[in-house]
Amino acid sequence: MKRREFVRTAGGTTAVVAASAGATGTAAAQEVQPDWPSGAADGNGGSYEDLRGESEVTISVGAGDDGLAFDPTLAWVDTGTTITWEWTGSGGAHNVVTVDGEADLDSGDAVDEEGYTYEYETSEDDAGITHYHCVPHDAVGMHGGIAVGEDVATVETGGANTGWPEDIADVGMPLHAHWVGVSAGLGVVLTMIFTFYMLKYGESAHTGQGGSR
């Protein structure tokens, strides 16, 4: 291959690799979630699940190490979905009561019985985002939220919660996509090094081999 042809080929390869890395990072970095009110988003546990497509879902009441969280803390469901809040028996007596929003959640008096359940079937009247809490543990952050239907305000977030330490998760994309970007960047660097070597030594090495015959 002649030097000029090699430069064109290597340059094109580098550009493709870089573009692919950029596209991968951009796509992976964006995840759409409901625009949760701060009271719900700041609830203990902080877990989120997109449960659309499920006709029945379960939310644990009394989750976490101290039993003072809902899990998932935030859930996006369809209209017509039956949500069952199930008590773990941890953290004392709990209940489920709407703070603000369309869904009228009220499980009644707080109970601490393991296996106790409260069911609520969502409807068109519940469309939107509802912030709820455990009344006895409101002050310590036992809050949650449900988003119902497709007509809810949404925001783009930095990707799914991978469970990795915050300083790693904050790269703005899921970890696997981050490493794809790193690998692609390394490929660009290696391509440039190889290009430099071929430009500097390739033709002289070829000429030397030809002259020795």
NORCOR-V217914 format. One record per pair of residues at least 12 apart in sequence whose C-alpha atoms are under 10 Angstrom apart, sorted by the first residue. I is the first residue (numbers start at 1). J is the second residue. If there is no record, write none. Layout:
{{I;J} {I;J}}
//
This chain:
{{1;202} {1;203} {2;199} {2;202} {2;203} {3;195} {3;198} {3;199} {3;200} {3;202} {3;203} {4;199} {6;195} {6;198} {6;199} {7;195} {7;196} {7;198} {7;199} {9;195} {10;188} {10;191} {10;192} {10;194} {10;195} {11;188} {11;191} {11;192} {11;195} {13;187} {13;188} {13;191} {14;184} {14;185} {14;187} {14;188} {14;189} {14;190} {14;191} {14;192} {15;188} {16;184} {16;188} {17;181} {17;183} {17;184} {17;185} {17;186} {17;187} {17;188} {17;191} {18;181} {18;184} {18;185} {18;186} {18;187} {18;188} {19;184} {20;180} {20;181} {20;184} {21;177} {21;178} {21;179} {21;180} {21;181} {21;182} {21;183} {21;184} {21;185} {21;188} {22;180} {22;181} {22;184} {22;185} {23;181} {24;173} {24;177} {24;178} {24;180} {24;181} {24;184} {25;172} {25;173} {25;174} {25;176} {25;177} {25;178} {25;179} {25;180} {25;181} {25;182} {26;172} {26;173} {26;177} {27;159} {27;173} {27;177} {28;158} {28;159} {28;160} {28;172} {28;173} {28;174} {28;175} {28;176} {28;177} {28;178} {29;156} {29;157} {29;158} {29;159} {29;160} {29;171} {29;172} {29;173} {29;174} {29;175} {29;177} {29;178} {30;155} {30;156} {30;157} {30;158} {30;159} {30;160} {30;172} {30;173} {30;174} {31;154} {31;155} {31;156} {31;157} {31;158} {31;159} {31;160} {31;173} {31;174} {32;50} {32;153} {32;154} {32;155} {32;156} {32;157} {32;158} {32;159} {32;160} {33;48} {33;49} {33;50} {33;74} {33;75} {33;76} {33;147} {33;152} {33;153} {33;154} {33;155} {33;156} {33;157} {33;159} {33;160} {34;50} {34;74} {34;75} {34;76} {34;128} {34;129} {34;145} {34;146} {34;147} {34;148} {34;150} {34;151} {34;152} {34;153} {34;154} {34;155} {34;156} {34;157} {35;129} {35;147} {35;152} {35;153} {35;154} {35;155} {35;156} {35;157} {36;74} {36;129} {36;130} {36;131} {36;144} {36;145} {36;146} {36;147} {36;152} {36;153} {36;154} {36;155} {37;100} {37;101} {37;129} {37;130} {37;131} {37;144} {37;145} {38;131} {39;99} {39;100} {39;131} {39;132} {39;133} {39;141} {39;142} {39;143} {39;144} {39;145} {40;73} {40;74} {40;99} {40;100} {40;129} {40;130} {40;131} {40;132} {40;133} {40;141} {40;142} {40;143} {40;144} {40;145} {40;146} {41;73} {41;74} {41;131} {41;143} {41;144} {41;145} {42;73} {42;74} {42;141} {42;142} {42;143} {42;144} {43;68} {43;69} {43;70} {43;73} {43;74} {43;131} {43;132} {43;133} {43;138} {43;140} {43;141} {43;142} {43;143} {43;144} {43;145} {44;63} {44;64} {44;67} {44;68} {44;69} {44;70} {44;71} {44;73} {44;140} {44;141} {44;142} {44;143} {44;144} {45;63} {45;64} {45;65} {45;67} {45;68} {45;69} {45;70} {45;71} {45;72} {45;73} {45;74} {45;141} {45;142} {45;143} {45;144} {46;69} {46;70} {46;71} {46;72} {46;73} {46;74} {46;143} {46;144} {46;161} {47;69} {47;70} {47;71} {47;72} {47;73} {47;74} {47;75} {47;144} {47;161} {47;163} {48;71} {48;72} {48;73} {48;74} {48;75} {48;76} {48;144} {48;145} {48;146} {48;160} {48;161} {49;71} {49;72} {49;73} {49;74} {49;75} {49;76} {49;77} {49;146} {49;160} {49;161} {50;72} {50;74} {50;75} {50;76} {50;77} {50;78} {50;147} {51;75} {51;76} {51;77} {51;78} {51;81} {51;147} {52;75} {52;76} {52;77} {52;78} {52;79} {52;81} {52;147} {52;148} {52;149} {52;150} {53;76} {53;77} {53;78} {53;79} {53;81} {54;77} {54;78} {54;80} {54;81} {54;82} {54;83} {55;77} {55;78} {55;79} {55;80} {55;81} {55;82} {55;83} {55;121} {56;77} {56;78} {56;80} {56;81} {56;82} {56;83} {56;84} {56;119} {56;121} {57;75} {57;77} {57;81} {57;82} {57;83} {57;84} {57;85} {57;119} {58;71} {58;72} {58;75} {58;82} {58;83} {58;84} {58;85} {58;86} {58;117} {58;118} {58;119} {59;71} {59;72} {59;73} {59;74} {59;75} {59;83} {59;84} {59;85} {59;86} {59;87} {59;117} {59;118} {59;144} {60;72} {60;73} {60;84} {60;85} {60;86} {60;87} {60;88} {60;89} {60;115} {60;117} {61;73} {61;84} {61;85} {61;86} {61;87} {61;88} {61;89} {61;90} {61;91} {61;93} {61;94} {61;95} {61;96} {61;112} {61;114} {61;115} {61;116} {61;117} {61;118} {61;134} {61;142} {62;85} {62;86} {62;87} {62;88} {62;89} {62;90} {62;91} {62;92} {62;93} {62;94} {62;95} {62;112} {62;114} {62;134} {62;142} {63;86} {63;87} {63;88} {63;89} {63;90} {63;91} {63;142} {64;88} {64;90} {64;91} {65;90} {65;91} {66;90} {66;91} {66;92} {67;87} {67;88} {67;89} {67;90} {67;91} {67;92} {67;93} {67;94} {67;142} {68;90} {68;91} {68;92} {68;93} {68;94} {68;134} {68;137} {68;138} {68;140} {68;141} {68;142} {68;143} {69;90} {69;91} {69;94} {69;133} {69;134} {69;137} {69;140} {69;141} {69;142} {69;143} {69;144} {70;85} {70;86} {70;87} {70;96} {70;133} {70;134} {70;142} {70;143} {70;144} {70;145} {71;85} {71;86} {71;144} {72;144} {72;145} {72;146} {73;132} {73;142} {73;143} {73;144} {73;145} {73;146} {74;129} {74;130} {74;131} {74;143} {74;144} {74;145} {74;146} {74;147} {75;129} {75;144} {75;145} {75;146} {75;147} {75;148} {76;128} {76;129} {76;145} {76;146} {76;147} {76;148} {76;149} {76;150} {76;152} {77;122} {77;127} {77;146} {77;147} {77;148} {77;149} {77;150} {78;122} {78;123} {78;124} {78;126} {78;127} {78;147} {78;148} {78;149} {78;150} {79;121} {79;122} {79;123} {79;124} {79;125} {79;126} {79;127} {79;128} {79;147} {79;148} {79;149} {79;150} {80;120} {80;121} {80;122} {80;123} {80;124} {80;126} {80;148} {80;149} {81;120} {81;121} {81;122} {81;123} {81;148} {81;149} {82;119} {82;120} {82;121} {82;122} {82;123} {83;117} {83;118} {83;119} {83;120} {83;121} {83;122} {83;146} {84;116} {84;117} {84;118} {84;119} {84;120} {84;121} {85;107} {85;115} {85;116} {85;117} {85;118} {85;119} {85;120} {86;113} {86;114} {86;115} {86;116} {86;117} {86;118} {86;119} {87;111} {87;112} {87;113} {87;114} {87;115} {87;116} {87;117} {87;118} {88;112} {88;113} {88;114} {88;115} {88;116} {88;117} {89;111} {89;112} {89;113} {89;114} {89;115} {89;116} {90;112} {90;113} {90;114} {91;112} {91;137} {92;110} {92;111} {92;112} {92;113} {92;136} {92;137} {93;109} {93;110} {93;111} {93;112} {93;113} {93;134} {93;135} {93;136} {93;137} {94;107} {94;108} {94;109} {94;110} {94;111} {94;112} {94;113} {94;133} {94;134} {94;135} {94;136} {94;137} {94;142} {95;107} {95;108} {95;109} {95;110} {95;111} {95;112} {95;118} {95;132} {95;133} {95;134} {95;135} {95;136} {95;137} {96;108} {96;109} {96;110} {96;118} {96;132} {96;133} {96;134} {96;135} {96;142} {96;143} {96;144} {97;109} {97;110} {97;131} {97;132} {97;133} {97;134} {97;135} {97;143} {97;144} {98;130} {98;131} {98;132} {98;133} {98;134} {98;135} {98;143} {98;144} {98;145} {99;130} {99;131} {99;132} {99;133} {99;134} {99;135} {99;143} {99;144} {99;145} {100;129} {100;130} {100;131} {100;132} {100;133} {100;145} {101;126} {101;127} {101;128} {101;129} {101;130} {101;131} {101;132} {101;145} {101;146} {101;147} {102;124} {102;125} {102;126} {102;127} {102;128} {102;129} {102;130} {102;131} {102;147} {102;148} {103;120} {103;121} {103;122} {103;123} {103;124} {103;125} {103;126} {103;127} {103;128} {103;129} {103;130} {103;131} {103;132} {103;146} {103;147} {103;148} {104;120} {104;122} {104;125} {104;126} {104;130} {104;132} {105;118} {105;119} {105;120} {105;130} {105;131} {105;132} {105;133} {106;118} {106;119} {106;120} {106;132} {106;133} {106;134} {107;119} {107;120} {107;134} {109;135} {109;136} {110;134} {110;135} {110;136} {122;147} {122;148} {122;149} {123;148} {123;149} {124;148} {124;149} {125;148} {126;146} {126;147} {126;148} {126;149} {127;146} {127;147} {127;148} {127;149} {127;150} {127;151} {127;152} {128;146} {128;147} {128;148} {128;149} {128;150} {128;151} {128;152} {128;153} {129;145} {129;146} {129;147} {129;148} {129;149} {129;151} {129;152} {129;153} {130;144} {130;145} {130;146} {130;147} {130;148} {131;143} {131;144} {131;145} {131;146} {131;147} {132;144} {132;145} {132;146} {133;145} {157;172} {157;173} {158;170} {158;171} {158;172} {158;173} {158;174} {159;171} {159;172} {159;173} {159;174} {159;175} {160;172} {160;173} {160;174} {160;175} {161;173} {161;174} {161;175} {162;174} {162;175} {162;176}}
//
